[in-house]
C-alpha cells in the first residue's frame, strides 16, 4: 500500500513554482468568477442537507403529523427513506449521462427534476403525494449530485482543488441550517403552511442552478475525453492563466491530463462497470470508497440526522420548541466545524483527519451512550444535559473528516475513465446505508432505547482500525497524480514526468530570458 515516489514531496505540490505569485483568489477576477461557478455547484449538496434537517424538524411539528395521520414505525421510516429509494432508481443512468452528455447538462437535468418535485411536495394533500414527491427529489438529486462534485474538482484552480471539493459535502450543513431555522420559524403557523413553506424552500438551490448553470464552464477533462482539445485548453487558460494558453501551469495541467488519459486507456481498455475491479489499483480504490461510504452513515450520525426528536424524547426533552432550537444550533455548529476542516485537508492531511475523526467519535459516542444509560436508570437531568453536550462534541469529531473528505477523497483517488461510475458506487452505498438506517433506527430505538447505541460504539472502533490500515495520504498532489498513486510506482512516475518536462522547459525559458537580459546590460 506504499504510495511510491512522486515528483514532489508530501509538503510541496509539484506545480507550486509554476504559479503566478500575483494571481490570488481575491485579486484576479477570472478566479473570482471560477470560484463563483464552483459555489453554484456546491449548493447541490445543500439540497441534500436541507432534506435531512427538514424531515427532522417536520417530525416535531403537530401540523405535519396531523396532515399525514401521525406516521410511526415503518411508515415514518418510508417517509424518510423514500428519497434515497428514488436515488437508487437513478444510479444506473447518472454516470452514463455525466460521461456522455457532460457534467454541466447533468446538473441542469437533475435540478429541473428537483424543481418539479419540490413543487409537488409543497402541494401534497395525501401521504402518497408526499412520498411520490420525495421519490422524485431523490431521483433528480442523483443526476446533479453525481456530476457537481466531479465538475468542481475538474475545473478548480489547482491550489484550490482540495479545499473547494472538500467544501462540497461540508456545505450540506448550509442546507441543514436553513431547514432547521425555517421549521423553527414556521412551527408557530397554525395551518399546514407550517410544513409547506419549508417544503417549498427546498427547491431554491435547484431553481438557481436551472437558471445559471448554462453559463458555467464545462469540465476540461470531459472536453478532452471527447476530443475537444482546443476547447479544453482554452477553458484551462481562461480561468487559470488569464487566457494565456502558453502559461507553464496551463501546459502542465493540459499535458498531464492527456498523459493520464493515455495511461488509463493502457491500464483499462474498457470503461464498463467491470473496470471498477479489473485491476489491483481499482480494487484498492473501491475497497476504500465502499468503506468510507458506509462509515459516513453508520457512525451514529444517522440517529441524530433523521431521528433527533426520538433521541431527545429518550432523555426527557419533549418540548418541540426546545427540540427545534437545539437542532438549529447543532446545524450551525456542524457547518462551522466542517467548513473549517475543509481548509485543513492540504495543511494537515487526509490521513490525520480521518484518524482524529474516528478517535473523537469513538470517545464522545461512548460517553453519550453512558450518559443516556444513566438518565434511563436514574432520571438524572445532569446526564440528559451531558448527552446534548456529547452530541455536539461527537459531531465536531465527525465533521473533521466525514463531512469534508468523503466526497473529495472519493473523486480524487478515481482516475477520469472510472470517476463517474466509481462515484456512483459511492452514492449507491450511501443510499443503501441510509435506507437501512431510516428503516432500522426508529424500530431499534423504540425497542432498545440507549442500548442500541452500543452497536455503533463497536462499529466506530472498527472504522478506526480500517482507516489506520487503508487510508492513503494524498495531500498536495494534482488530480492525476493522486489517482495514479493506486496504480503502482511506474504509473506515478510517468504522470510526474510530464510535469517534470514542463518545469524544465519553464526553467530553461527563464534562464534564457535572464541570460539575454544580462547580455543586454553588458
N, C-alpha and C positions, 0 to 999 in steps of 0.2 A: 504493500500500500504506500510505498515511498513516493513522494511527489516527483523526485528526479530533478535534474538540473534544468535551469531555465535561464533566459537571457537577462535576468536581473535578480537582485537579492530579494528576500521577502519584504524588505523595508523600503525599497525604491522601485517604482514602476519603470520598465524599460523604455517607455516613451517620454519620461519626465523631461529630459533635456531638449526634446523636440517641441515642447510647449512654448508658446509666446508668453513671456512673463507679464506682459502688459494686458493680456486678454483675460479678464476676470468676469465672473458671472454677473457682477453688478455694474460693470462699465462698458460692456460690449452688447449692443442692442440685439445682435443676432443670437447670442447666447441667452439673453433675456427672453427673446421670442421662443427659442427652442425649449427653454425650461417652462415657459407658459404652456406650450403644447404638451409637455410631459405632465404637468398638473392636470390638464384636461383628461389625460388617460388614467392618471392616478385615481380620479374620483370614481372610476368603475368600482374600485374596492369600497368606496363609501356607501354605494348602494347596498352591497352585501352586509356591511356593518350596520347600516340603518335597519335592515330587516331583523337581525338578531335582537337588537336593543328594542325595536318597536314591539316585537312579539312579547318580549319580556314585560314591557310597560303595559301592553294591552291586557295581559293576564291579571293585572292589578286594577283594571277598570270594570266597574259593575256594568257600565253601559255596553261594553263589548261582550261581557259574559251574558248579559240579558239578550243581546241580539242573536247569539248563537247557542242559547239554551245551556249555558254553563258547561262547556266541554270539559271532560275529565278523561284520565287514563289514555286508552288507545286513540280516542278522537282528538284529545289535546296533542298527543304525540304526532298524529297525522297532520294537524294544522301547522305544526312547527316543521315537520319533515317534508311536507309536500314540495316545498321549493327545491329541496335537494333531489327529490324524485324527478322533478322537472329538469334539473341539471343533468341527471343520469340519462334522460331521454335524448339530450342534445350532444352528449360526448362523442358518439360515433361520427358526427358530422363536423363538429367545430374545428378540429385540426386540419381537415381537408379544405375547409373554407378559408382558414387563415393562410395555408400554404399555396392554394391555387388562386384565389381571388385577391388576397392581400390582407395585411394586418388591419389597415385602416377601414376597408369595407366591412370587415368582420365586426369591428367595434360599432359601426353605424347600424348594421343589421341587428345586432343584439340589443342596442339601445332603443331602436324603433319598436321591437317586440316588447321591451320593458315599459315603454311609454303607454302602449295599448293595455298591457296587463295591469299596471297600477291604476289606470282609469277604471278598469273592470273591478278591481279590488275595492276601490273607493265607493263604487256604486252597488256593491254586493247587498242583496236583500236576503239571501239564504246562506247557510254554511257551505253548501255545494258551490255557489258562485265564488265565495271567498277562497275555497280550496282550489277551484279551477284557475282563478287569477294568480294565486301563488305558484301554481304549477308553471304557468306561462312566464312569470317573473324568473323562475329558475332556468327555464329553457332559454330565454333570451340572454340572461346573465352569463351563461356558459360561453356563448359566442364572443361576447365583449371581454369577459374575464380571461379567455384563452389568448386573445390577441393583444390586449392592452399592456400587460407586463412585458411581453416579448418585444413590443414596439418601443416601450420605454428603454429597455436595456439595449436595444439595437440602434437607437438614434441618439442616445445620450452622449454628451461630451465625455471623453474617456476618464478624466479625473472625477467626474460627477456620477459615473455609471453606478457604482456600488451603493452610495447613499441614496440616490434617486430611486433605484429599483427596490431598495430596502424600504423606502417610504411607501411603496405600493401597498403592502399589507399593513403598514403602520397606520395609514390613513383610513383603514377600516374603522378605526375608532372615531374619526371625524363624523362619519355617518351615525355611529352609535351615540355620540354626544348629542347630535341634533335630534335624533329619535327620542332619547331619554328625556331631554328637556321639553320637547314638543308634547310628549304624553303627560309630562308633569304639568305643563301649562293647560292642556285641554281636558284633563280629567274632571275639571270643575264644570265643564259644559254638560248640562243635564240630558242632552239628546244623543243620538248616535253619532253626531259630528265630533264627539269626544274621541272616537277612533277613526272616523273618516278623514279628518284633517291630517293626522299622521300618515294615513294610507296614501293620500294624495301627494304629500311632500316627498314620498319615497321616489317618485318619478322625476324629480327636479334634475338630478345629475344626468339622467338619460336624455332629457329634453335638451340640455346644454350640449351634449355630445352629438345628437342628431343635427343640431344647428351649426356646429362649429368644426367637427372633425373633418368635414370635406376639405377644409383649407390647411390641414396639418400635413407635415411631411410623411411620406411612406418610408418604410424601413429600407436603408441602403442594401442590407443583406438580402432582403426579399427581392429587390430590384436586380441585384447581381445574379440571384438564383434563376431569374427569368431572362438572363442575357441582356439586361438593360444597363450595361456597364457605365455608359456615359452619364446616364441619369443618376446612377448611384454615386458616381464621383462628384457630380455637381451638387448633390444633396449634402454629401460629407463636407465638401469645400464651402458651401454656402453657410452652413451652421457652425462648422468647426474652425474655419480659417478665413472668414470674411470673403468667401468666393474665390480664394486663391487655390486653384487645382494643383499647383506645384508645391504647395506648402509641405514641408517634410512630415508633419504629423498626419496630414491627409493621405499622403503617399504611403506612409507606414500602415495606416488603417486599411487603405484600399488593397495594397498588395498582400497584407496579412489575411484579409478576408478571402481573397481569391485563392491563396495558397491553402487555407483551411478547407475551402470548398473542394479543391482537388484532392486533398488528403482524405476528406470524408468519402469521396467517391471511391477512392482506393480501398479504404478500410471496410466500407459497407456499400456494396454495389446496389443493394436495394434499400428503399426507404419505407418499406411496409412496416406493419406492427412487429413483425418478427425481428426486424433490425434492432429493436429495443433490447433484445437479449442475445443477439447473434455474435457479439464479441465480448471478450473478458472486460474491456473497459466499459461497455454499455451495461453489462450485468452489475458492475460495481456502482455505476450511476443509479440504476434502478433500485438496487438494494437500499441506498441512502434515501432516494426520493420517496419510495413507498413507506419507509420507516418514519421519516420526519412528517409525512402527510398524516399518518396515524397519530404520531406524537402531538401534532398541533391541535388535535381534537380530543385526545384521550388522556390529557394530563390533569383532568379535574376541572378544567376551564369550562367544559360543556355544562356542568352543573349550574354555574353562575350565568353563563351566556344566555341560556334559554329558560332556566327554572329558578331564577333568583328568588322569586316570591316564595317558592317551596322551601328554599334554604332559610329564608327569613322566618317563615311560619314555624319551622322546626326549632328556632331559638326564641320564639315568643314575640317576634316583631311582626305584627299583623296589620298595622295601620297602613293603608295604601299610600297616604301622603309621605310617610317616613320611608316606605319601600322605594317609591319613585325618586325621592330626594337622594337616597343613598346610591341608587342606580345611576342617577345623573352625575353625581360627584365621582363615582367609580369610573365612568367613561372618560371624564376629563383627565383623571389620574392616568388611565391607560394611554390616552393619546399623548400626553406629555412624555411619559417614560418611553413609549415605543418610538416616537419621533427622535428623542434624544439618542436612543440606541442606534437608530438608523445612521446617524452621523459618526458612529464609533466603529462601524464594520471594517473600515480600512485602517483605522488607527489601532484598534485593539485586536482585531482579527476574528474570523468566524468561529474558529475552534474554541477560543477563550470564552466567547459569548455563549455558545451552546453549553459548554460545561458549567459555566457560572449559573446559567439559567436553570439547568437541571438540579444542581445542588440547592439553589434557593427554593425552587418549587418543592423539592422533597422535604426540606426543613419546615417551610411555612404551611404546607398542606398537612403534614403530620401534626403540627401544633393546632391547626384548625380542627382536625379530627378529634384531638384530645379535648379541646375546649367544648366542642359540640357534645361529646360524651359526658363531660362534667355538667353541662347545662341539662342534658336529658335526665341525668341521675339525681341532680341536686337542685335543679331550678335556679342556678346561680346567675344573677344578672351580670356579674363581672365576667363570667365565662361567655355570656352572649355578646357582650361588648368586645371581648377578645377575639371572638370569631370574626366579627366585622373587620377588626384591625388586621387579622391574618389573611383575610380575603384580599385586602389592599396590598399587603406585602407579597402574597402569592402572585398576584397579577404583576407586580413590579418585576419579580423574578421571571415570570413567563414572558413579559414584554421585552426582556433583554435580548432574546434570540428568536422565540417562536412567533413574535409579531413581525419583526423586520426581515428575518432571514429565510423563512420557509419558502417564500416565493423567489426572492433574489438568488438564493443559493441554488434552488432548483433550475432556474433558467440559465444561470451562468455555467453550470457544470455540464449542460447539454450542448453538443455541437449543433450547428444550424439544421443539418439534414434531419435530425430527430427531435428538434426542440419543441415543435408544436405537439407532436404525438406524446413525447415524454411529459410535457406539461399537462396534457390532457389526462394522462395516467395519474399524475399528482392530484389533479382536481377530482378525478373519479374516486380515488381513495379517500380524499377529504369528505366527499359526499357520502360514501359508504359509512365512514366513521361517524359522520353527523347523523345520518339516518338511524344508525344503531343507538347513538346517544339519545336522540329525541324520542325514540320508542321505549328504550330500556330505562333511561334515567328516571322518568316520572313514576314508573312502576316500581323500580328498585327503591327509590326514595320513600314511597308510600309503605313499602314492605319492610325495609331495613333501617330507614332513617339514617342516623350518623354512622352506623356500621358499614354502610355502603362505601363510605369514604376510604375505608381500609384497602379496598380493591385498588383504588387509584394510588395510594401510597406505595403499594408494591409495584405497580406499573411504572411510576415515575422513577423508582430505583432501577428498573430495567432500562429505561430511557438513558439514564446516566451512564450505565455500563456500555450501551450501544454507541453513544456519542463519543465516549472515550476511545473506543477501538476503531471506529469507522469514519468519523468526520475528518476530512482533509482540509488543511488551511489553503485558502485561495486568494488571500488579500493582495492588493497591488499588482494585479495582472490584467491584461486585456481580456476581452470576452473569448477570443480564440485561444489564447494561451491557457486560460482557466479550463476551458473544455478539454484541451489536449492533455491535461495532467493525468487523466484516467486512461490514456491510450498508450502509455509507455514513454520512456525517455527519448526514443528516436523521433516520435511524432512531436514531442515538445521541442526538441532541438531544431527540427525542420521549420516549425512555426516561428520559433525565436530567430532563426537565421534570416528570415525575411526582414524582420525589424533591424537586425544587425547590419544587413546590407544597406538599408535606408539610412541608418545612423551614420555609417561610414561615408556614404555619399554626401550626407549633410555636413559632416566634419570636413571632408575634402573641399567642399564648396566654400565653407567658412575659412579654411586655411588658404585657399586660393585667393579669395577676396582680400584676406588680410595681407597676403604677400603683395598683391597688386597695389594695395593701399600704401605699404611701406616703400615699394619701388617708386611710386608717385612722389612720396615725400622726399626721397633721396634725389 
